[in-house]
Amino acid sequence: MHLSPDEVLFWQYGFLQLNATIVFTWGVMLVLVVGAKLITRNLSTGQARSRWQNLLEIIVITIVSQMKEVGLHHPRTYLGFLGTLFLFVAISSLLTIVPGFEPPTGSLSTTVALALCVLVAVPLFGIEEQGLRGYLASYVQPTVVMLPFNLIGELSRTLALAVRLFGNMMSGAMIVAILLSITPFIFPVVMTVLGLLTGMVQAYIFSILAAVYIAAATRVRKGTSAQETEPDS
């Protein structure tokens, strides 16, 4: 039993390594790309729609509605980024039912990479929404004294995103592996189903937290613009 798919090596030459994390990450990406291509190649605007298109529309509508709930006023602007995060983590969990598949989200390197994507996306969306000066001003709110604390908070929440996802995915895989070695019959099947449910929950939490961070970064401009447009009394 291994703790991380990083430990499973398929090929190595010197310091170059091809481990399970890289292979299965590209596998998940391939599933997403091919699946998106197959589902969207014959989209219909009428009532006669395929089951896959209906499923895709349900996923999109659900993600958009959740983004509205956390305060994103133009959710379709962030749909590509947040939807991809959700689908990547969710598909990584669902594919664990395939024998031999190791979820790349069970590697700290993958979860850190996903968290860094959020770390970069938050200021980019914030600057796009409220301008560079307006976004940077949010770091000194309510006073300049808060600047180092706001910077530390930005980095610590990124670390928390990575560690939370890694810890939950790794622990779930380890529990199933231990149970398979002890009681290789009905009970591990139940735990596998629970593991899939946990994976879906983690995908939801990760994407929702990313949406919350983006909403916080894009909210200031709306408040200031409302003040600027308010007529003088």
N, C-alpha and C positions, 0 to 999 in steps of 0.2 A: 504494500500500500504506500502511495506517495502523497505528499501534502499538496503539491501543485503540479499542473501540467508542464511547468517549466522543467521538471525533473525527467520527463519522458523525452529522450533524444531519438530522433529518426536519422539524423545525419550530422556529422561533425568533421570539420577540417580546420585544424589549428584552433583559433579563437572563434571561428565561424560555426554557428550551431543552428540546426533546424529542429526545434522542439515542438511538442504537441500544442503549445500555446499559439505559435505562429501558424502551424498547419490548420488547426481548427478555427482560428480567427479568420483566416482566408476562406475556410469552408463556410462559415456563417455568412461572410460577406457575399460569397458566391450564391448561397441560397437566397439571400435578400435580393440580389440583382436579378437573378434568373426568375425568381418568383414575381418580382415587380414587373419584369418584361412580359411574362406569360399572362399575368392578370390584366395588365393595362393595354395589351395589344388589340383587344376587341371590346373596348368599353362601349356601353350602350346608354343612351339617355332616355330610352323608353322604359316601359314596364317589364319587358322581357330582358332580364339580366341573369348572368351566371351566378352561381352560389359564391364563387370566389370574389366576384365584384361586390356582391352584397356584403361579404365578410370584410372586404377592404373598406367599403363605405362605413360600416359600423365602427371599424377601428379608427378611421379618420374623424368621424363625427364625435366619437367618445373622447379622443385626444383633444380635439378643438374645444369641446365643452369643458373638459377639465382645466385647460389653459385659461378659459374665461373665468372659471371659479377661483383661480389663484390671483386674478387681477390683470391678466394680459388683455389689453383692449383690442389688439389686432393679432389674434392668435395665429392666423394663417401665415403671418410673417415668420413665425418661429416653428411652424409645423414641420418643415423639412429637418431641422436640427433636432428638436425634441422627439419627433416621431421616430427618427432613425435611432436615437439613443434607446428609446423604449423597445423598438423591434429587435435591436441587436441583443440586448440583455434577455428579452423574452425568448427569442429563437435559440439563444445559447442554452437556456434552461430547458426548452422543449426538446432539443436534440439529445438530451441526456438519456432518452429512452432508446437511442441507437446504441447497440453494443460497441464498446470501445471508444465511444466519443467522450472527450474530456472538455467540459465547458471552459472556454478561455477566460470567462469571468471568475474562475477559480484561481487565477493567477493575479498576484498583486500588480504585476507590470501592466496587465490589461486594464484593471480598474483604475490605476493611476493615470493611464493614458486617457481613459474616458473622463476622469475628473479634470484633467488638464484641458481637455476640450471644452468643458464647462467653464473653467477658469478663463480661457481665452475668449469664449463666446460672450460671456456676461459683459465685459467692458466694451466689446465690439458693438453689441446690440445697444448698450447704454449710450455710447458715443453717437451711434446712428440716430437714436431717438431724441437725445437732448443736447447733442453737441459736445465737443471736447471740454470746453470750459464748464458747462453745466454738469457733466458727469464727474469731472475731477472735484467740483465743489461739493459733491455729496460725501467725499471723504473727510471733509472738515466740518461736517454737521454733527451736533449743533455748534461746536466750537473747534478751533484749530487743535486744541489739546487732544481731541479724539482721533487725529490723523493716524498715529501709530497703532492705536487699538483697532481702527477700521481696517488697516492694512493687515494686521495680524489675523483679524476675523476673516478676511478674504482668503488668506492662505489656510487657516485652520479648517474652514468649512470644506475646502477642496480636499484636504487630507481626510476629513471625516467621511466625505462621499466615497473616496477610494477604499478606505479601511472597512467601512460598513458593508459595502457590496462584496468585497473580498471575503470578509469574515463570514457572512451569511452563506455565500455560495460554497466556500471551502468546507464549512462545518456540515452543511447538508450532504455534500458528497462523501465526507468522511463517515458520517453516521450510517449512510446506506451501505458503504463498503464494509464497515464493521459488522453490520447486521447480516449482510450476505455471507460473511465468513462464519458467523455463529449459527444462524438459522436460515439457510438458503431456500426458503419456501415462501409461504404466504405473507409473513410479516414484512420482509423487505419490499414486497410489491406495494403494500400499503404505504410504507415510508417513501418509496419512489414517487407515488402519487402526491404525497404531502410535500415532497421536495419540489415537484413541478409547481405546486400551488405556491410554495415559498418563493420560487424563482419568479413567478408572475408578480407576486407582491413586491419583490425587490426591484423588478423592472419598473413597476408603477411608482414606487417611492423614489427611485433614482431620477426618473424623468420629471416627477412632480417637484422635487427639490430643485432641480435645474430650472424649472419654470418659475418657481418662487424667487430664485436668485435673479433671474432675468427681469421678472416683474418689479423687484426692488430696484434694479438698476435703471429701469425705464420709467419709473413712476414720478420722479422729481420734476421732469420737464412739464408734465401735465399739470402739476400743481402750480409751478411758476408761470406757465403760459396762461393759466386761468386767472392768476392775479394780475398779469400784465393786461389782459383783455377786459378786466372788470372796470366799468365806467367809474370815473371820479365822482364822489358824492359832494 
